[in-house]
Amino acid sequence: MHMVTRPPLDQAAEEEITAVITRADDLIKEHKENSDVVIDLMHRLKDVDVDEYERETIESRLSNEFQTVLLQHGVPVGVATRAAEMWARNTVSGIHLVLTRPGV
């Protein structure tokens, strides 16, 4: 993964951030596959009768679940909070992130 930042990050900082994000992504993917709570919430999203209020409730619960698992595995608080919110929003919206490296 390559990030364009202002000011530019040096190689070591970029690699560290990439490692944290990749680790968070792996932890959340695993949690989505193995947590009964998360699996149930994701199934509820597929219900045709889910209204906007329930979607927001599911998103909040997913965010809490994701943040908890990230913090339990030592992801820094600031990263865990923002990553959990982003992955929860993406899950509810049906967006999938793919991490890649240029040229790979």
C-alpha positions in Angstrom: 0.0 0.0 0.0 1.3 3.5 -0.8 0.0 6.6 0.8 0.2 10.1 -0.5 0.5 12.5 2.4 1.3 16.1 3.0 4.0 16.3 4.2 5.3 13.1 2.7 6.1 10.2 5.1 9.4 8.6 5.1 9.7 5.0 4.1 9.8 3.6 7.7 6.8 5.6 8.8 4.8 4.5 5.8 5.7 0.9 6.4 4.7 1.1 10.1 1.3 2.6 9.2 0.8 0.0 6.5 1.6 -2.8 8.9 -0.9 -1.4 11.5 -3.7 -1.0 8.9 -3.0 -4.5 7.5 -3.1 -6.0 10.9 -6.3 -4.2 11.8 -7.9 -5.4 8.5 -6.8 -9.0 9.2 -8.2 -8.9 12.7 -11.5 -7.5 11.6 -11.8 -10.0 8.7 -11.2 -12.8 11.2 -13.8 -11.4 13.6 -16.4 -11.1 10.8 -15.9 -14.8 10.1 -15.8 -16.1 13.7 -17.9 -13.8 15.9 -21.5 -15.0 16.4 -22.5 -11.4 17.3 -21.0 -9.9 14.1 -22.3 -12.7 11.9 -25.8 -12.1 13.3 -25.5 -8.4 12.7 -24.3 -8.9 9.1 -27.3 -11.3 8.4 -29.7 -8.7 9.8 -28.3 -6.2 7.2 -29.6 -8.5 4.4 -33.1 -8.4 5.7 -35.3 -6.4 3.2 -37.2 -4.9 6.1 -34.2 -3.2 7.7 -35.0 0.5 8.1 -32.5 3.4 8.4 -32.6 3.5 12.2 -31.8 -0.3 12.5 -28.9 0.2 10.0 -27.5 2.9 12.2 -27.9 0.7 15.2 -26.2 -2.2 13.5 -23.4 0.1 12.3 -22.8 1.3 15.9 -22.8 -2.2 17.3 -20.4 -3.4 14.6 -18.1 -0.5 15.4 -18.1 -1.4 19.1 -17.4 -5.1 18.2 -14.5 -4.2 15.9 -13.0 -1.6 18.3 -13.1 -4.2 21.1 -11.2 -6.8 19.1 -8.7 -4.3 17.8 -7.9 -3.0 21.3 -7.7 -6.6 22.7 -5.0 -7.3 20.1 -2.9 -4.2 21.0 -3.9 -1.8 18.1 -3.4 1.7 19.4 -6.6 3.4 20.6 -6.7 6.2 18.0 -6.2 3.7 15.2 -8.7 1.2 16.7 -11.4 3.8 17.1 -11.2 5.3 13.6 -10.6 1.9 11.9 -13.6 0.3 13.7 -15.8 3.2 12.6 -14.6 3.0 9.0 -14.9 -0.9 8.7 -18.4 -0.7 10.3 -19.6 2.0 7.9 -18.1 0.0 5.0 -19.8 -3.2 6.1 -23.2 -1.6 6.4 -22.7 0.2 3.1 -21.5 -3.0 1.4 -18.1 -1.5 0.6 -15.1 -3.9 0.6 -11.5 -2.6 1.0 -8.6 -4.2 -0.7 -5.0 -3.6 0.4 -2.5 -3.9 -2.4 1.1 -3.0 -3.1 2.2 -1.3 -6.3 3.7 -3.8 -8.8 2.5 -6.9 -6.9 
